[in-house]
Amino acid sequence: MRILITGICGFAGSSIAESLLERQPGLSVAGIDNLARPGSEGNRIRLRKLGISVVHGDLRAASDFEALPHPTG
């Protein structure tokens, strides 16, 4: 299963991502965040170490979704 989390570098987004990975083995998590909040970069580094793909982008810009990992299969 693949999950996309918006705002993944914020408190709620990063907590949800970590919790899902702990509870669902084999889950693929990716996220998009505008990194505007102080502390976002620290969360981004931590999430990447967990194997989560994090893209710097804004939901208001459709072109930013092109950088997200495409599902396969």
Secondary structure, 3 states (H helix, E strand, C coil): CEEEEECCCCHHHHHHHHHHHHHCCCCEEEEEECCCCCCHHHHHHHHHHCCCEEEECCCCCHHHHHHCCCCCC
